[in-house]
């Protein structure tokens, strides 16, 4: 499971987030109380997941249960949405040091919509599209996490690969594409292959980036990194524990470290993040080494669920 670390990000120059109501509109009457004092607000088995919505204190979590283990997919502080309780959110936000002025952002894998809503808030000039396979997940996000669509935030209930292919046909383009689709601890195979990544590359604007949430502790990571290497020219990694965030692009020349850091420093001043974005850039990644030689993931070979169960040596 993703480490449960509280992260606070606040944008002073933009309108404040409205706290999520704790009344009946969000169905917060618990259906169960665990031994640890965790409220279980909602449980349902959908076509794709066993979905749980839980709450401890003011932190509400969307979880998928697989093989008896509950995996955190999203979390939010119901008193203040600017608090992002999952550690990997911090590294995901560093994407904007690479692309500081986004006009269009795509999420493949939405969960409860915590990051799409945060970016919708922090970058008011950007249009955000989010693709989520499971309609029950979308319903839970709207009921329990305050997700609201508007003219700058649209949700597509569809398989991510199918929707990316539709965007290709429609010639839609994005400055930033976040790949953050998990099914109880592993990424669905059809969203890991070189063929899919080529399609994602096809919806990027010039200078666009792909931001991928990966887990380096298993054999699947080795295959995923080699697949990205085979698809994109440039790669930068972030994350000092837990998940690793990989930023990939085909920019020529590659953005240099000094420019990325300068972007982070400028954003820090403009947005007044409580998180020190320049420090995230400076930290980079302290894990994630991999064997660059070996097979990659393709439509004919992508056993991601099996590889996710094999620890790296």
C-alpha positions in Angstrom: 0.0 0.0 0.0 1.1 3.6 -0.5 2.6 5.1 2.6 0.1 7.4 4.4 1.9 10.6 4.7 0.2 14.0 4.9 1.1 16.6 2.3 -0.2 20.2 2.5 -0.3 22.4 -0.6 -2.1 25.8 -0.6 -2.5 28.3 -3.4 -2.9 31.7 -1.8 -3.6 33.6 -5.0 -6.6 31.6 -6.1 -10.1 31.2 -4.5 -10.0 28.9 -1.5 -11.3 25.3 -1.8 -14.7 24.8 -0.2 -14.5 22.1 2.5 -16.3 18.9 1.7 -19.6 18.7 3.6 -19.8 16.0 6.2 -23.6 15.9 6.0 -25.9 13.6 4.2 -25.1 14.9 0.7 -21.9 12.9 1.0 -23.3 9.8 2.7 -21.0 9.9 5.6 -23.0 7.8 8.1 -20.7 4.8 8.6 -21.8 1.4 7.7 -19.1 -0.2 9.9 -16.4 0.7 12.4 -13.2 -1.3 12.4 -11.2 -2.3 15.4 -8.8 0.5 14.6 -11.5 3.1 14.8 -11.7 3.5 11.0 -15.2 4.3 9.7 -16.2 2.4 6.6 -18.6 4.7 4.7 -19.2 2.6 1.7 -18.4 -0.9 0.3 -19.4 -2.3 -3.1 -18.2 -4.9 -5.5 -18.3 -3.5 -9.0 -17.5 -5.2 -12.3 -13.9 -4.2 -11.9 -13.1 -3.7 -8.2 -14.1 -4.3 -4.6 -14.5 -0.6 -3.7 -14.2 0.8 -0.1 -14.5 4.4 1.1 -13.1 4.8 4.6 -12.4 7.6 7.0 -10.0 8.1 9.9 -10.2 11.5 11.5 -10.6 14.0 8.7 -8.8 11.8 6.1 -11.1 10.0 3.6 -9.8 7.3 1.4 -10.8 5.4 -1.7 -9.5 1.9 -1.6 -9.6 -1.2 -3.8 -9.4 -4.6 -2.1 -7.4 -7.3 -3.9 -6.4 -10.7 -2.4 -7.4 -9.5 1.1 -5.3 -6.4 1.0 -6.7 -2.8 0.8 -4.8 -0.5 -1.6 -5.2 3.3 -1.2 -6.1 4.7 -4.6 -7.0 8.3 -3.5 -7.3 10.3 -0.3 -8.5 13.7 0.7 -8.8 15.8 3.9 -12.5 16.5 4.1 -11.9 19.7 6.0 -9.4 21.1 3.5 -8.9 19.7 0.0 -5.5 21.5 -0.3 -4.1 18.8 2.0 -3.1 15.9 -0.2 -2.6 12.9 2.2 -0.8 10.4 -0.1 3.0 10.7 -0.5 3.1 10.2 -4.2 1.0 13.3 -4.8 4.0 15.4 -3.9 6.1 13.9 -6.6 3.3 14.1 -9.2 3.0 17.8 -8.7 6.6 18.2 -9.8 5.4 17.6 -13.3 4.7 21.3 -13.5 8.3 22.2 -13.0 8.7 20.5 -16.4 5.5 22.0 -17.9 4.8 25.2 -15.8 2.0 26.7 -18.0 -0.4 23.9 -18.9 -3.5 24.6 -21.0 -4.7 21.0 -21.2 -4.1 18.0 -18.9 -5.3 14.4 -19.2 -5.5 11.8 -16.5 -5.7 8.1 -17.4 -6.9 6.7 -14.1 -8.9 9.1 -11.9 -9.6 7.4 -8.6 -11.5 9.8 -6.4 -10.3 12.7 -8.5 -8.1 14.3 -5.8 -5.3 15.3 -8.2 -7.6 16.4 -11.1 -9.5 18.6 -8.7 -6.3 20.1 -7.3 -4.9 20.9 -10.7 -8.3 22.3 -11.8 -7.8 24.7 -8.8 -4.1 25.5 -9.0 -4.1 26.1 -12.8 -7.3 27.9 -13.7 -6.2 28.3 -17.4 -6.0 24.5 -17.9 -8.7 22.2 -19.1 -8.6 18.8 -17.3 -9.9 15.6 -18.8 -10.0 12.5 -16.6 -10.7 8.9 -17.8 -11.9 6.3 -15.3 -12.9 2.8 -16.3 -15.4 2.0 -13.5 -18.6 4.0 -13.3 -19.0 3.0 -9.7 -15.7 4.7 -8.9 -16.9 7.8 -10.6 -20.1 7.7 -8.6 -18.2 7.2 -5.3 -15.9 10.2 -6.2 -18.9 12.4 -6.7 -20.8 11.2 -3.6 -18.0 11.0 -1.1 -15.1 13.2 -2.4 -16.9 16.2 -3.8 -15.9 15.6 -7.5 -17.8 18.1 -9.7 -17.6 18.4 -13.5 -17.7 21.8 -15.2 -16.5 23.5 -18.3 -12.9 22.9 -17.3 -13.1 19.4 -15.8 -14.7 16.5 -17.7 -14.8 12.8 -16.7 -15.0 10.0 -19.3 -16.3 6.7 -18.1 -14.3 4.4 -20.3 -11.2 2.2 -20.6 -8.2 4.5 -20.8 -6.8 2.9 -23.9 -10.1 3.1 -25.7 -10.5 6.8 -24.8 -6.9 7.7 -25.8 -7.6 6.1 -29.2 -10.7 8.3 -29.5 -8.7 11.4 -28.6 -6.3 10.4 -31.3 -9.1 10.2 -33.8 -10.4 13.6 -32.6 -6.9 15.1 -32.8 -7.1 16.2 -29.1 -3.8 17.2 -27.7 -2.4 17.7 -24.2 0.5 19.5 -22.5 0.5 16.9 -19.7 -0.7 13.3 -19.6 -0.8 11.6 -16.2 -0.8 7.8 -16.3 -2.1 6.7 -12.8 -4.4 3.7 -13.4 -4.1 0.9 -10.9 -6.1 -2.2 -10.2 -5.4 -3.1 -6.6 -1.6 -2.8 -6.8 -0.8 -3.3 -10.4 -1.3 -1.4 -13.7 -3.8 -3.1 -16.1 -1.7 -4.7 -18.9 -3.3 -2.8 -21.7 -2.0 0.5 -20.2 1.6 -0.7 -20.0 2.6 -1.7 -23.5 4.7 0.1 -26.0 1.7 0.2 -28.4 -0.3 2.1 -25.8 2.6 4.5 -25.0 2.9 5.3 -28.7 -0.8 6.2 -28.6 -0.2 8.4 -25.6 2.7 10.1 -27.3 0.3 10.8 -30.2 -1.9 13.0 -28.0 0.9 15.2 -26.7 1.3 18.7 -27.8 4.9 19.8 -28.8 6.8 19.9 -25.6 4.3 17.8 -23.8 5.2 15.4 -21.1 3.9 12.0 -19.8 3.9 11.6 -16.0 3.7 7.9 -14.9 3.1 6.5 -11.4 5.3 3.4 -11.0 6.2 1.1 -8.1 9.9 0.1 -8.2 9.8 -2.8 -5.7 8.7 -5.5 -8.2 9.8 -7.1 -11.4 7.1 -5.3 -13.3 9.1 -2.0 -12.8 12.1 -3.3 -14.8 9.8 -4.1 -17.8 8.0 -0.8 -17.5 11.1 1.3 -17.5 12.5 -0.5 -20.5 9.2 0.0 -22.3 9.3 3.7 -21.6 13.0 3.8 -22.8 11.9 2.2 -26.1 9.1 4.8 -26.6 10.4 8.2 -25.4 13.7 10.0 -25.8 14.0 11.6 -22.3 13.3 10.5 -18.7 13.5 12.1 -15.3 12.5 10.4 -12.0 11.3 11.7 -8.7 10.4 10.2 -5.3 12.5 9.3 -2.3 10.3 6.5 -0.9 7.3 4.5 -2.0 6.1 5.2 -5.5 8.4 6.6 -8.2 7.2 9.2 -10.6 8.7 9.0 -14.2 8.5 12.0 -16.4 9.0 11.2 -20.1 9.1 13.3 -23.3 10.5 13.6 -26.7 11.8 17.2 -26.4 14.9 18.2 -28.3 17.0 19.4 -26.6 16.1 17.8 -23.3 15.1 20.3 -20.6 18.1 20.9 -18.5 18.1 20.6 -14.7 18.7 24.3 -14.2 15.6 25.2 -16.2 13.5 22.7 -14.3 14.7 24.1 -11.0 14.1 27.6 -12.1 10.5 26.7 -13.1 10.0 25.1 -9.7 11.3 28.2 -7.9 9.1 30.5 -10.0 6.0 28.4 -9.3 6.9 28.3 -5.6 6.7 32.1 -5.5 3.6 32.4 -7.7 1.5 29.6 -6.1 2.9 29.8 -2.5 2.8 26.0 -2.1 3.5 24.9 1.4 5.3 22.0 -0.1 8.8 23.2 -1.2 8.6 22.3 -4.9 12.3 23.2 -5.6 13.3 20.7 -2.9 11.4 18.0 -4.7 13.3 18.8 -7.9 16.6 18.8 -6.1 15.9 15.5 -4.3 15.2 13.7 -7.6 14.8 10.0 -7.0 16.8 7.9 -4.5 15.6 4.5 -5.9 14.6 3.0 -9.2 17.7 1.6 -10.7 16.9 -1.1 -13.2 18.4 -3.4 -15.8 18.2 -1.6 -19.1 18.7 -4.8 -21.1 15.8 -7.3 -21.4 12.3 -7.7 -22.8 9.8 -4.9 -22.9 6.0 -5.0 -22.6 4.0 -5.3 -25.8 0.4 -6.2 -26.7 1.7 -9.7 -27.2 3.6 -9.8 -23.9 2.4 -7.9 -20.9 1.9 -10.1 -17.8 1.8 -7.2 -15.4 -0.3 -8.9 -12.8 2.2 -11.7 -12.5 5.3 -9.5 -12.6 3.7 -7.3 -9.9 3.9 -10.3 -7.6 7.6 -11.0 -8.1 9.9 -8.9 -5.8 13.0 -7.4 -7.5 16.2 -9.1 -6.4 
